[in-house]
Structure formats: C-alpha cells, structure tokens
C-alpha cells in the first residue's frame, strides 16, 4: 500500500486522492485560483477517469472525481453522461444529496458546490479563500468570548488565510436540504443552516485541538460520527451541536463508518483495520482478511455489509460485520476502489482509479462468500 506525505501534510492520504490532483498537468496539492474558476471540461472518457465518490439522488446515480468531473446515470450505472455545467476544475472528493434534487459536492481548493436540479448543473457556494476567512472570524470570535482560548487556533487560522485556497474539504453530509456540514484537512469544519447560502466555522465545536484531518461523516437520526487521522473519532447528537471525542482502539487513520443498527456502528480505515462500536464504547475487532486500507463501506438493502479497499477488493459480511470474506468477480480488476453505493435495481456501483464498475449482487453469492 502506497501512502504519501506531501505539501506539509502530516496525515496519510490515499494515493488515489493524490492521483486526482496530479492528473491535472502542472498542479500539486494546492488548487490554483485558475482551476477554482475554470469550468470542468467535457471528456469523452470521463467514465474511466479517477473518480472519488458516488451517491444516490433519488434513483439517479451521481459520481465525482478528478478535474471537476461530475457524472450522472439514470439507468443504474449502465450508461453515464457529464453534468451540463460544473464551475471549477479541481478534484472533487465527496458528494451528498438531501433528496432527489438538492446536492452538494466538495473538493480541493476548499470548494463547495451546490446543485438544485439533481446534479445537472452546479454553482459554487464556497472556496478555500472564503473558508480560511470564516475560520479566522470563528477563531477571533472564540477568543473574544473566551480569553483562555489557546493561541494556536488563532495562529492556525491566520496561517490558513496566508496559505490561500490550498486546503481540501474531504467529506460532506446534509441532514436535510437546509442543514449541512463539510470537513477536511487540518480540522476544517463548516456548517450551514440555510442550504449553503451562508456558512460558519464550527471547528471550536469539535473536540479536535490538534487540527487532525477529518475524512468522513456518518449521520442519521441516531446522531453524527466524524472520522479522521491518528485515531480521531468524534460524536455529536446532531449538526450544530458539540462533538465529543470517542476513545479509539487504534491510533491510525479512520476513513469511514457504517451504521449497523440501533446503538452499533462499524468503523474502518488504515491497513485493513475495522472495529464494531457499541454506544457504550465497547470495541470489538473485526477480522477482515485485508491488509490494504478500507476507503468506503455500505449497508445493503438485504442488511449485508460491504467494504471496499485501495487494494481493489470488496469484502462482504452477512452477520452485521462480525466476519468478512473477499468477493471474486470479473469487475474487480485489482485497481483501487474509492467508494461504493447500491443502485435502485440492487446492483453495486463502484468508483475508483479506473473509473466506474458495476457488480451484480448475484456475484456476492459465489463460493468465496459466507
């Protein structure tokens, strides 16, 4: 497994996210102002580009990735087309829809995009320059209300302003069409309560004094969990509330979580590590027969659970994450997988370093699965 520490980043980043940046000629980790303002180009081979995330917008599938690519499918992933308009060409790392029409995508350069038409077109709501200013305003307000505020938060915010738009957002979650949270590098966290018309920094509401990178958000009526680097696990009852730190059984990076049911979650991350977590904070290690890092997970309509990895593997559990076994299928060619979702017809659709793949769930019933 190849991980790179680049451009002053402490944390370990999946190589496919780095590839999405390097796919743009002459561009390193930071996103230039040109790319933030340069509309995404049409690409006949966009379906085979580096794609980093996928989700459902009603029955429609929406995938995002390198160079501002946004792809749409209305036939459960059989065919794809690009969105009509995307206002930037930076790598998009995550996408979330609150219903069939309203969606948000985030990515490099601190960009936040919004769609009101099921992903057909997108408008920029936020970029890294504005996000850095919001972080500084939040730090100044915290210091004004609490003189005991550690000076490192104000110093870090001032440095963000100096650095400009070079910090990515890595996850986005909307509880409904109005209330959403985006998080990313160095603990950046922005909240909106009006569908993204206005955003505010909520870094001070997260128990993340070290400014660890935040990689994923899991949220529903049971609450919200944020996962991040160096064992960072944060839990809050709802967006806009204080998030407290959960004791972690592992000090490496957590790349995501899946809700298994009432009072039980599965967290997964670096080097094939996965644990089941009870609300009482009792940890249960999960055997996954995987050495590569897990990048995404999904609970399916039949209550089985799948995890995908940078090693190009898909693992299946039929006992709520108690045990996993590897799935063999022609669609799995060993290339890195970045995300997975289930289409309306039950087919699994995967994104990764070689674009989009479909996997019929009948393939999960082969001899290599429990």
WOPE-V72428 format. One record per backbone hydrogen bond with DSSP energy under -0.5 kcal/mol. NH is the residue of the N-H (numbers start at 0). CO is the residue of the C=O. Records with the same first field share a line. If there is no record, write none. Layout:
NH=CO + CO
This chain:
2=0
3=12
5=3
8=5
12=3 + 10
14=1
16=13
17=13
18=14
19=15
20=16 + 17
21=17
22=18
23=20
24=22
26=23
30=164
31=29
35=31
36=32
37=33
38=36
39=85
45=42
47=44
48=45
50=48 + 351
51=63
52=63
54=61
56=59
59=56
60=72
61=54
62=70
63=52
64=68
65=49
67=64 + 89
68=65
70=62
71=80
72=60
77=74
80=71
82=69
83=119
84=119
88=34
91=64
92=90 + 105
93=105
95=103
97=101
98=96
101=97
102=100 + 114
103=95
104=112
105=93
106=110
107=90
109=106
110=106 + 107
111=125
112=104
113=122
114=102
117=100
119=116
121=84
122=113
124=111
125=111
127=108
130=126
131=127
132=128
133=129
134=130
135=131
136=132
137=133
138=134
139=135
140=136
141=137
142=138
143=139
144=140
145=141
148=145
152=149
153=149
154=150
155=151
156=152
157=153
158=154
159=155
160=156
161=157
162=158
163=159
165=163
168=106
169=182
170=182
172=180
174=178
175=178
179=177 + 191
180=172
181=189
182=170
183=187
184=167
186=183
187=184
189=181
190=199
191=179
194=177
196=193
199=190
201=188
202=188
204=201
205=202
206=242
207=205
210=207
213=183
214=226
215=226
217=224
218=216
219=222
222=219
223=235
224=217
225=233
226=215
227=231
228=212
230=251
231=228
233=225
234=243
235=223
240=237
242=204
243=234 + 241
245=232
253=227
254=252 + 267
255=267
257=265
259=257 + 263
260=263
263=260
264=276
265=257
266=274
267=255
268=272
269=252
271=268
272=269
274=266
275=283
276=264
277=275 + 281
278=262
280=277
282=280
283=275
285=273
286=321
287=285
293=268
294=307
295=307
297=305
299=297 + 303
302=299
304=316
305=297
306=314
307=295
308=312
309=292
311=308
314=306
315=324
316=304
321=318
323=286
324=315
326=313
331=328
332=330
333=311
336=308
337=350
338=350
340=348
342=340 + 346
345=342
347=358
348=340
349=356
350=338
351=354
352=335
354=351
355=46
356=349
358=347
362=359
363=360
364=361
365=362
368=365
